[in-house]
Amino acid sequence: MEPLPAPSPTSVRITGDHYQWLIAWTGCLTLLRENAIHAANPVISVGVEADDAGNLDDVVLLRCTPPHTYVQVKYTVSSATPVNEEYLTKPSPTGGPSILKKIARTWRTLTADGIDVDLAIITNRAPDPNDPLIAVRDSRTQLLLPKAADGTARSKTGKARTRWAENAGLSEIELHGLLSCLRFDVSRELPHVQEQLQLLMAVSGLRHDSHAVDEGANWVAQQVRDGHRTLTLDMIRAAVDSLNLKTGPARAILSIATLKPDLLAHEADHTINWVERFETDSEYTKRRPLAPSTWTQLQEEIEAAPAHLLGSTNISVTGSIRLAPAFLTGAAFRMVSGADLAVLQRGQLWSTSDTYDADCDPIVEEHDIGYGEDLAVGINVTVRPADFTQDVVDYLREQNIPASKLLILTPPAGPNDGSVSDSHAANALAVGIRDALRRPTRTTPRIHLFLACPMGLALLLGHRWNRLRPTVVYEDVRTAQGYEPAFVIPA
């Protein structure tokens, strides 16, 4: 690929503006979704280049009650300057106050009456890993505290705090107050922002293709050009209608991440973050909890999720999880609870409420095991049949699982990557699998369940797992033994 020419000043300005409109559209979606699901303290308006917000006026989210959110958006086409002390404390190109000093002044003004605030710098600049304070940023909260407060005044961290406080015109106690509410939302590259917006539009019940994202950002830009600095719920609803974006209900967000951080974690109504509690650093090889964390602890957190989402019937599951946690999540919000679960699968929103013309009856193969009275079940939608069956049989026999036989269930056309084409097909197959198992499992003490299927199907199947026996769900951990028991789900 030929390298692109250096961008012109006009190109840089246009791209920077578009970046800001995307961040503002994110705020509009937050307002729209939180009001639709009746959140406890929803956003009620979005300010763009708002008045009375000082240097943090690029995007302002006003809620029913504080803390309100004040954002400064910083876009650059160059990666030469990371976010660090030098970047934050150097004077402006015209010799004016530094970024940090401007933010400190705004913070003092906004909190003069003792009102709490939420402040953020959103930028595509990367954090400097060698900066004493920026390097200790907590990726979960985006705050520099609590680690930035560690160390004596003579430590590297303490000396950096002193320099920051002097530059900002604050005492160190005041600096602590500023850093307790100033988030550094860094490394937000343009594709990253667009991907997050697509996810947020999907869970907001809107079209979520790249064109729809641009339509939303362009609408924000037009409002700014027309002089509208405050965007209200009625305005955003009217825009959704005029742009023909609506596709379904807005949903509460349940974020569960075990493989990599969830782009919607900060938007979620409830978050379960186990990324650091799973083995290995690679999202592709994370398969089991890292001791002392256990599958039992993860099950307790997932099964407690419905209590954190009381009153929410339309729920979107976001994040990255493997099949056993996905199945458990579906089971935690079983169909009898009245919940409608949805998850993005291959760019489509798979919902438990999607209808279908007829049940999809699976092909069932039976294999004798002869080790006990339990029943082993393998659901294979994606793996070469002989390999999956042999792996499960070997595991059952090597581990002396007390199963009398193994039932292998596959789609009518056989396992392959395209055997479940969409949400309607996934629901039809989930019902077909459940119904095919009800009679064979009526008298068995337990079911031992092995899954090889799309994550979305595992979620839908767990959601419909009713009138069946207690079930042990196994995870493929890619070790010498192949599988290990992850969760026990009651009948």
Salt bridges, closest charged atoms under 4 A:
GLU34 OE1 - ARG63 NH1 2.77
ASP51 OD1 - ARG229 NH1 2.75
GLU85 OE2 - ARG163 NE 2.74
ASP118 OD1 - ARG183 NE 2.90
ASP138 OD2 - ARG140 NH2 2.82
GLU172 OE1 - ARG161 NE 3.62
GLU174 OE1 - ARG108 NH2 2.84
ASP185 OD2 - ARG188 NH1 2.59
ASP209 OD1 - ARG207 NH1 3.27
ASP214 OD1 - HIS18 NE2 3.70
GLU215 OE1 - ARG207 NH2 2.78
GLU215 OE2 - HIS211 NE2 3.57
ASP269 OD2 - ARG33 NH1 2.77
GLU283 OE2 - LYS260 NZ 3.76
GLU301 OE2 - ARG277 NH1 3.28
ASP340 OD2 - ARG251 NH2 2.96
GLU365 OE1 - HIS367 NE2 3.72
GLU366 OE1 - LYS405 NZ 3.69
ASP374 OD2 - ARG446 NE 3.37
ASP374 OD2 - HIS448 NE2 2.79
ASP387 OD1 - ARG384 NH1 2.96
ASP435 OD1 - ARG434 NE 3.00
ASP435 OD1 - ARG438 NH1 3.50
ASP476 OD2 - ARG478 NE 3.32
GLU484 OE1 - ARG288 NH2 2.55
